[in-house]
Amino acid sequence: MSDDDQSMEGPGGMDLDEIEEHDFGKGDDQGYDYGEPMAGDVTAIYDIPVQISAVLGRSTMQVSQLLKLGRGAVVELDRKVGEAIDIYVNNRLVARGEVVVVEDKLGVTMTEIVKSDRS
């Protein structure tokens, strides 16, 4: 490349002046700005299975104690009556809530969303 040649040469000998201008303000042929929610595309994730767990409390015991448990045995948990339960999605704590009765089944009402420490 000579000093009087005004074009810039990029990697692999490509002339950078030949690169076409690209509109980076819009997603490629998708019709929305980068960072804009894709409301129409959300339906693609509706069928993804997730595991939801509502943890009433925890208890620690030895295997010998566990083997002695029988029908009607009571296991003491580390929570008090009326205390919030933890709600996990895919083993990640996401919320706290309360146990409710819906018709003849138990349910959970979320009362607090837990902020993620993920960076």
N, C-alpha and C positions, 0 to 999 in steps of 0.2 A: 504494500500500500504506500503510495507516495504522499508527501506532505501537502501537495496541492489538491489531493482527492478529498473532497468535503464530506463524503458519506462515512458513517461509522460502521466498522465491521464487528459483529457480535461473535459469540462462540460458534465454532464450526464454520467460520467464514461467511455467515449469513449477513447480508446487508440490512442493518437495522432500519434504514429508510424505507425498506420494502414492506415492513410489517404494517398491516392494515390497522387503522384505528378501531378499537373495540369499545362498545358502549358498556362500561362496567356499572352503570346505574341500574340496570335491570338484570334479573336472572336470565340465563340463557334460554330464550324462547318460552319462558314460564309466565311472563306477565306480572311479576311482582318484584319489588325492590328487595335487595339483600337485607336480611334481618326481618323482613315483613312476614307475619304469620301466614302459613299456607293452609287456610281454612278448608279448601277443597281437597287437599292432600291428606288431611288428618284421618280420613276414613281408612287409609292404608294401615294404620296401626291399631284399629279397633279389634282385630282378631288375634293380637299378640297376647298369649297367656301370661299372667302375673300371679305370684303366690302372695296372698294376703293372710297375715296372722294377727290375731288379737290376743295379747298376752295378759292374762289376769294377774299373774304373779309368778314367782319362782320359789323353789325349795331345793335344798341340798340334803341328800341322804346317802347312806352307804347301800351297796347292792344288797347286802343281807337284809336291811330294813325294807328295801323295795320288794324283795321276794316274799316278805311276810305280809304284804298288803293283800287284802281280800276285798270281796264285795262289801260296799258300805264303809270302807275305810276312809278316814278323813286325813287329808294332807294339808298341813298348815302352810300357807303362802306368806311371802314377805310384804304383802300389801294389806291395807285395812279396808273395811267395807266403805264404799263410797269414794275411794281413792281412784284417780284416773288410771285407765289401762293403756298399755302401749300398743300402737298399731304399726305393724311392719309390712312393707311391700318389698318382695324379693330380699328378705332378711335385712332391710335397711329401715331404721326407725323414721317414720314420716309424720306421725300424728299421735295424739293422745285422745282418749274418748271415754264414754260412759257406756255401760251395758244397759240395754233397753229390752223390753219385751214387746214383740210385734205379733199380735194374735197369740199363737201358742209357741212361738219360736223366739230364741234370743237374737239380738242384734247389737250393733255398736253405732253410737252417734259420735262423730268426730267433734271434739270441742276445741282442739288446738292443733295447728299445723306446726311441726317441728322444723326449724331452719336447718338446712344441710350445711355441714362443715366443708363440703367439697369445694375446691378452688378451681 
